[in-house]
C-alpha cells in the first residue's frame, strides 16, 4: 500500500475515547452539547426552504442576506465587518480550519493557551504548523501574558484564543484581551478568535473581541457559529469574518473544498440570529445549572474548581483524591457510573478533569451524588 501523510501519525483524536456513548445507566458529564431542541422557528425556516425547492448550488461564501445578518450580529460585540468579508462554513471547526489554512504555513508556530481544546493542536499539525502550548494561570485559568510574550519566537505566526473557554470555563477580561492584541501588534501575529460560546457568559465581565482595540481589526479572524448558543450542533453551521485580504483566502478554501453549506439551511441560520427570548431562556438555564453544579463539585472530597465564568464546562483539579486524571475518569465510569473527560488528553491538563453541565438538573444532581458516594467510600 502507498504511504500515508505522515502528519496523521502525530495527531490524536482529542476526547474521542471518552466521548463514546456509555451504558444507559451512566450519567454523562462529557458532551458539550446543549440539551435543548433547536428553536421551532429555525426548524420551520429550514422546512420552508426545502419546500420552496431551495436545494441547488448557491453563492459559495453564503447568501448575501445571511452574511449580512452575521455582520449585524457581530456588531453587537464591537466587531465592525462588512457582510462581504463573512464566510459561512460547514461548522465552527471547519471555519477554524479555513482560518488556519489562510494564515499558517509549514514551520509556523502557533500559540495556544493550555490546556486548550484538542482540535486546535490537531489542525495546526495537519497544516505543518507547530503548536506551542503556553500554560494559563491557576487556579482561574486566565492567560499568563508574560508567559505568552516569552513564548514568541521569530517563527511565531498566530495565537488562538477562545473566550468563554472550552475546557476551562474562563472568560478573559477586557484588559487581558487588550494585552493579547498589544502582543500581537508588537510581534506582528494573527489572532484567531474562537467566539463560539460568546452568548454564554455568567461572570461579571462579558466576551470581548480583539477587534475592540487598536490594531486588532486588521489582524483578527473571528470564528463562531450556531452550535452552542442556538442548540444547533448537528446543523454544522459556522462563520469566519475578518480583513478583506485574509477573507479572500478563506473564500478560496471554501470554494476549493465544501463549495458552500447546505442551501436550505441558510434561511434557518438567518432566522436564528433574530431570536432573543429562546436564546435567553437557554442561557438562563445554563446559568442556573452552573451554580448548582459548582456547589456540588465543591462538595466532593479531594476535588477543587474555580467558579466557571462562561460556556458550560468546569475544569476540576482532582489531585487531592490521590488519583491521576486517567485513573479518576476510568474508575468514575466503572465504579460510580459517571462519565468525565481526563484533562491529560490536552497538554497542560494533567490531574484535571473536564465536566460539562449541559445536561438536566436531575442528571447533574444524581451524577454529583454518585461521585460523592464513590469518593467517600475510598477514604
Secondary structure as GFF3:
##gff-version 3
##sequence-region A 1 379
A	DSSP	three_ten_helix	6	10	.	.	.	ID=ss1
A	DSSP	three_ten_helix	16	18	.	.	.	ID=ss2
A	DSSP	beta_strand	27	28	.	.	.	ID=ss3
A	DSSP	alpha_helix	40	51	.	.	.	ID=ss4
A	DSSP	alpha_helix	64	75	.	.	.	ID=ss5
A	DSSP	three_ten_helix	83	85	.	.	.	ID=ss6
A	DSSP	beta_strand	86	89	.	.	.	ID=ss7
A	DSSP	alpha_helix	92	103	.	.	.	ID=ss8
A	DSSP	beta_strand	109	114	.	.	.	ID=ss9
A	DSSP	alpha_helix	118	126	.	.	.	ID=ss10
A	DSSP	beta_strand	130	135	.	.	.	ID=ss11
A	DSSP	alpha_helix	145	151	.	.	.	ID=ss12
A	DSSP	beta_strand	156	162	.	.	.	ID=ss13
A	DSSP	alpha_helix	174	187	.	.	.	ID=ss14
A	DSSP	beta_strand	190	194	.	.	.	ID=ss15
A	DSSP	three_ten_helix	210	212	.	.	.	ID=ss16
A	DSSP	beta_strand	220	225	.	.	.	ID=ss17
A	DSSP	three_ten_helix	233	235	.	.	.	ID=ss18
A	DSSP	beta_strand	238	241	.	.	.	ID=ss19
A	DSSP	alpha_helix	244	255	.	.	.	ID=ss20
A	DSSP	alpha_helix	263	272	.	.	.	ID=ss21
A	DSSP	alpha_helix	277	298	.	.	.	ID=ss22
A	DSSP	beta_strand	313	317	.	.	.	ID=ss23
A	DSSP	three_ten_helix	319	321	.	.	.	ID=ss24
A	DSSP	alpha_helix	325	331	.	.	.	ID=ss25
A	DSSP	pi_helix	332	336	.	.	.	ID=ss26
A	DSSP	beta_strand	338	339	.	.	.	ID=ss27
A	DSSP	beta_strand	341	342	.	.	.	ID=ss28
A	DSSP	three_ten_helix	343	345	.	.	.	ID=ss29
A	DSSP	beta_strand	352	356	.	.	.	ID=ss30
A	DSSP	alpha_helix	361	378	.	.	.	ID=ss31
###
